[in-house]
């Protein structure tokens, strides 16, 4: 993926997302996250960036 947000900005993004999830009605978290991902994907110029983000997110669970 291309260079993006710095550590402090990523932390703030995490906080913003967590706060938004807290505002979602119970049981609607997955739908909210799907809509968020689609909104972020729509801001990309190439599908490859979306594919790279998916691989990066999948890798967070692997150590």
Secondary structure, DSSP 8 states (H G I E B T S, - for coil): ------HHHHHHHHHHHHHHHHHS-TT-HHHHHHHHHHHHHHT-S-HHHHHHHHHHHHHTT--
